[in-house]
Amino acid sequence: MEKSKKNILVIKAHPALNTFNEALADEYIKGAKESGNKIKEISLRELKLAKYLKHDHRTSAKLSPDLINAQKLIKWADHLVFSYPIWWGTCPALMKEFIEIIFVPGFALEYPKEKKGLPVGLLKGKSARLIVTMNTPIPIYKIFLGDPNGKLMIKGTLNFCGIKSVKKSYFGPVKKVTQGTKDAWIYKAYETGKAEFK
């Protein structure tokens, strides 16, 4: 039985242009489109996030139109795809800032009125995938370092907001492989997108 087609939002979180990480995301998008899914994209480097760097969570930030639109796209999506590199064990500061500003109480979660118990995730029913590049060998990152990014993103962020089904696609070490290996990874990203909801 064929799976139903989905609304997929791809969040590109690499701060630089023309990266291998974004090439993987683009191939995922190509495959997902070929399977009939609806795709929309957000490139974090195009958002105006700098003015929120000194904001904390004691008060709600007044979001700019581009960030309000980002929240609308997240609500629209059935499936979120985060594409980013690993720097110093976790995601770039650009992505961390985006999460802190966008995934806030009232949008991604809410606290019980009686002020007891755990917050309730408001993004239930969605799924997610992480497309991650790094220069650390994957076994070392997962076993020796304990996969800090996976724990942060899956348990500390997405699960906390109600997104329980999260898959990971890790690629590395990017700088120490042949072009043939990179081409194989590109094809794998394409196949992953094509088969995600096929």
C-alpha positions, 0 to 999 in steps of 0.5 A: 500500500502506498504511503500518503504524500507529505508536506516536507519543510527542509531547514538549511542551517549551514551558514555558508554558500555552496557546501556539500551539506547543502548539496545533500539537502538538495538531493534529498529534496529532489528525491522527495519531490519525485515521490510526489511530496510537497516541499518548502525550504528555509535557509537560515543564513537568509533570516535576520537573527542577529538582533535576537542574540541578546534576548532571553526567555523571560519575555517573548520576542517580537518576531520579524515577518520572516520568522513568523513565516518560519513558524507558519511553515513548521506548522504546515509541515508533516515532516521537518528536515534539518540540514547542517554540519557538526562544529565542536560536537554540535550544530552551528550557532546559527541553527541554535539561535533559530531553535531558541527563537522559533521553538518557544512556549506557546508555539512548540510547547506549553507549560501546565497552568497549574505549574506542575509536571512536564511541558506538553509538546505542541508539534505532535504528529510530525516527524523529522530527519537530520542530515548531518555532515562532519569531519569526525569519523562517524563511529568515533562521533557516535561511540567515543563522543556519545553522539551529543548532537543526536541527544541534543536535537532528538531528546532535548529539542524535538521529542520535547516539542512532541516530535517523537519519530526522528531519523538521522543521516550522518555523513563523514568525515567529509574532508577525508574521502574521495569524490567517489564516496561523496558521489555515493553519499549524494545518491544516498541522500537522493534515495533517502528523500525518494523513499521517505514517504514512498 
